[in-house]
Amino acid sequence: MQKRLEDAKALFYSWRLVEAYNILRRYFDRLPFSQEAEHAQYIGMFVRVLAELGKKHELTFYMNELEKLCKSNHSPNLEFQLAVVYYYSNRNEEARAIFEDLIRNPVAAEFKVKSKMLLADYYQNKGDISACRQLIFSIDKQEDPSLNLLVEIWKAIVLRDESKLDEAEKIIEGLLGQIDARRDWYSYFSAKCVLANLFIKKGDITAASRLIREIRVLFEGRHFKAVQTQLEHMEKFIQEKQCQSVIFYEYRKNRCIIYCADKRLEFLSGTPTEKLLLLLAKNKIIDKDDIVRSLYSRPYVPERDDKLIYYHIHSLRKQLQIIGVLPSALHSERDGYRLEPKVEMVGGANENNA
């Protein structure tokens, strides 16, 4: 059986999750009847396969079985498996308590390293960088090369969160030179995600966006649900960061160009879009009277103008969305509207509208 499990491991790392699942599923179905050391050795891989394939009901099934087994047998082997399944089922506090017990348990030495890494993930999500550092940097070099890769990736994460960005990037760039994505997608994906987050932290949104697009292409057509969820989360975060960045405005011979990060939009001068952007460039918050005077050169009349104002604001949001600015970046405030990104002029504005 050990050879079949190693086959499953090779299939997992080489993108062939369904084939790995077929082997691991048959093996873990034996868990309630025949508990073996290999169950704990491969549980992390198995639950990751279940997560990627979207088999949440199976994860719940094994969690229930492990809870039953742990009631009568408090072995480190079973407790580690239960903690891993708890963690992937978002029962984080229960998982944390078990992992901490395993680290302190002298007869659970074989589970210490993996417990420390999962605890590091727990504390990193809590924002406790100090606890995360203490756990990761206490791990000695391991015999398993794939485990050493993950430890190094975690060291880069710690350094990134400590704002030691150059040190973190050096580690990741070095690792990416060693990892063959065709043979170890998991480490490759993890390292690329850390690098994308490093770019975000450095303020290089363009590089981060480009990197995430490259990862998307790599996983295109593959059914990796957890990977897709993580990429979507990062893309949303980037969009939110873009909302806090700068929109550049440039006037060129009766045409205007606006751009944010690596996206741009060109339109005719004198349009409501241009007038509102110029108004927002001068004032972070614009009220309804400002809008009507800018667009129609007259005072604001509520019963006449509210629908018109809403139409123009809605239209501007749609235009800004083309350059990657979320609609929520232009939001209502008191009796007017606020635009979160700053609008900066490049080479001067249209004098007729300035």
N, C-alpha and C positions, 0 to 999 in steps of 0.2 A: 504493500500500500504506500510505503514511503516514496517509491519511485513515481507512483501516480500523483501523489501530492506535489512532488517537485515538478512534474509535468504541468500541473495546474498553475504553479507559481510562474513557470516560464510562459505559459499561455496568458496569464494575467498581465505580466509586464510587457508582452508583445501585442497588446491590444485585443486579444481574442477572449473577451470576457465571457461570452456565452459558453465556449468550450471549457473554460476554467470553472464556470459555475456548475456545469454538468458533473464534473469530477467532485468538486467540493460539496455540492448538495448531497450526493450519494454518501459521502463520508460523514457529513454532519448529521444526516438522518440516523446514524448509528449512535449518536451522542447519548440519548436517554438509556440505551441498553448496554453500551460498551464505551466507557470513558477512557480516553487515551491521551498521552502527553501531547500528541500532535494536534489535538483539538485546540489547545491553547496556542500552539505555535502558529496555526493558520487562521485563527479566528479573525484577526484584524483584516487579513486579505479577503476572507469570506464576506464579512459585513460590508466591506468597501464594494465588492462585486454586487451584493444585494442593493446597495445604495445607488450604484451607477445604473443598474438594470431596472431600478424603480420597484423592487420587490419588498415593499414596506411590510406587507402582511406576513411574509416569511420571517423578517427580522423580529416581528412581534411574537411569532410562534416560537422561535429559538429563545427569545427572552423569557417567555413563560416556562419553557422546559428547563432552562438554567435556574430560574428561581426555585422551581420544585426541587431540583437536584441539590441546590445549595442549602436547602432547609435540613437535609439529612447528611450532607457531606460538605464541610467547610474547608475543602482542600484549596490551596492557592491556585491550582489549575482551573477549577471551576469558578472561583471568585474572580480571577482575571478575565475569563471569558464573559462573565456576567457584567463586569464593569465596562468592558469594551462595547458590548451590546447596549448597555444603558447609555453610554456616551453617544453612540450613533443614533439612539432613539430620543436624544435631547433630555434625558434624565441625568443632567450633568452633576447635580449635587450628590446623588447616590453613587454615581461613578467616581467622583472625587474622593469620597470617603473610603471606598474600597481601594483605590489606587494608593492613597496615603497609607492605609494599613499594610498593603503589600510591600511598599518601600521600607517600612519599619520591620517587617517580618523576616527574621534571619533564615527561615526555611523557604523563602520565596525569591531567592536571589535571581533566578532565571527570568523573573518578570519585572525586575527593577527598571531596566533601561526603557522598555516600552511603556511602563507605567509613568516614568518620568516625562517621556515625550508627550503622552496624552495629558498629563497634568500641566505641562508647560502650555499646551494648547488651551486648557481651561483657564489658566492664569493670564495668558496673553489676551484672551477674549475679555477678561475682567479688567484689563489695563494694569495688571500688577507686573511690571517689567522686572522688578527686583527678584520676585519669586521665580519668574520665568528664567532669568539668568542663572540663578542658583541651581535650578534643576538641570538645565542643558549643559552648563559648563562643568557639572560634576560627573558627566558621563565619560568614561574612559573609552579608548579605541576598542572596537568590537571586531570579532572574527568575520561577521557577516558584512560584506562590502556595501550592500544596499542599505543596511542599517547605519553604517558610517556616513553614507551620502545624506540620509535624512537628518542625522545629527548636525552635519555641517550646514545644511539648509537652515536648520533651527538656529544655529549660531548667527547666521546672517540676519535672520528675523529679529533676534535679540538686539544685535548691533543697529539694525534699522530703527527699531523702536527707541533705542537710546540716542537716536539722531547721529550715529556714527556711520553716515551714509557711504562714504568712500570705502571704508573698511568692509561694509556689508556688500557693496557692489563688487569689490575685488574677490570676495569669496564666491559669489554667485557666478561671476564671469569665469572663474577658474573651474567651477563645477560643470558649467555648461560645456566647457571644452572636453570634459571627460564622459559626459552622458550621451549615449546613443538613444535618441527618442524612439527608434524602432524596437529597441530591446528593453527600454525602461521608461514607458510613457509617464509613470507616476512621478518619478524623481524629476523628469524633464518638465512636466507641467508645474510641479511645485516650485522649482527653481525659477521658471519663467514668470509665475505669478508674483513671487517675491521681487523679481526685477521690475515688473510693472508697477508694483507698489512703491518701490524705491524711486522710480521716475516721477510718480505722483507726488511723493514727499519732497522731491527736489523741485517740484513745480513745472516739470517738463511733461505737460499733459499730452502734447503731440506725440512724443516718444512712447508714452504709456498706451495711448490709443492705438498706435501702429502695432505695438507688441501684442495687444489683446486681439487685434484683427488677425495677426499671424497665427496666434493660438487657435482662433476660431476656424481658420482655414485648415489647420492641422487636424482638428477634430470634426470637420464637416462630414456629415453622412454617418457618423458613429453615434451609437446610442449610449452616451455617457451623461446621465441625468444630473448627477452631482457636479460634474465638471461644468455643464451648461449653466446650472444654478450659480456656481461660483463666478463664472464669466459675466453673467447678467448682473450680479451684485457689483462687480468691479466696474462694469460699464455705467451702471446707475451712479456709482460713487464719482466716476469721472465727469458725468454730466452735471452732478451737483457742484463739483469743483469748478467746472466751466462757468457755472452760474455765478461764481464768486470771482471770476477772472475779468478780462477786459474785452470789450467789443471795440474794434478799430473802425473808424469811419474815414473814407477818403473820397474827395470830390474830383471828378475828371470830366471836363467838357460836357456839362449837362447830364452827366451820369454819376451815380454814387456807388461806392463799393463798401460793404461792411464785411468784416471777417472776425472770427473768433477761433482760436486754436488753428486747426488746419482746414476749416471750412469757410467758404465765402459766398456772397450773394451780391449781384449787380442789379441796379434798377434805375429808372429815370429820376432825374432831379425834379424837385417841386412836388413830389407825391406826399401824401399824409405820412407815410413811413419815414421819409427823410425829415419832415418838419418835427415829428414827434421825437425822433432820435436826437436832433439838434437841441430840442427843448430839454430832453433828459440829460444831454451832455452838459448843459449849463446848470441844471437843477436835479439833484438826486430824487426829489419828490416833486411831482407836478400835480396841481389841482385841476378841477374841471374847468375853471375859468381860464387857466393857462392854456388848456387844450383847445377850447373853443376860440380863444383869441388868436392862437397860433394857426389854426386851420381855417377859421372863417372871419377873422378880423372884426369880431364883435363880442359883446359880453355874453356870459353863460346864462341860459334860461332853462331851468331844470326840466319842465314839462316838454320842452321842445328838443333839448339836447342830450338827455341821458342815453337814449337809444343810439344816437349817433356816436357818442363817446364810446359806448360799449362796443359798437361795431369796429371803430378804428383801433381800439385797444386789442380786441380779438384778432384783427387783421395783423397788427404789429407782432403779437405773440406768434402767429403762424409764420411770419417772415423770419423772426428770430430763431424759430425752431429749425429752420433750414440750415442755419450755421451752428446748430448744436446747443442752443440755449433753451433750457426747459421753459415751458409756459409759466411755471410757478415763479420764475425769476422776475417777471413783471407782475406785481401783485398790488391789490388795492390796499390803501392805507389812509385812514380817516376819510377825507373828502377828495382824495386823489389817488395817485399811483406811484409806486416806487419800483425802480429797476435796480436789481442787485449788482450786476456787472457795471463797472465804470465804462463810459463811452469816451474814447480818446480820439482826437482829430489827427489825421496823418496828412501833412502837406496843406492844411488849411481847409476851411469849410466853404460851402457855396455862399458867397457874400449876399446874394439875394434873399437867402433864408436865415442867415446867421443873426 
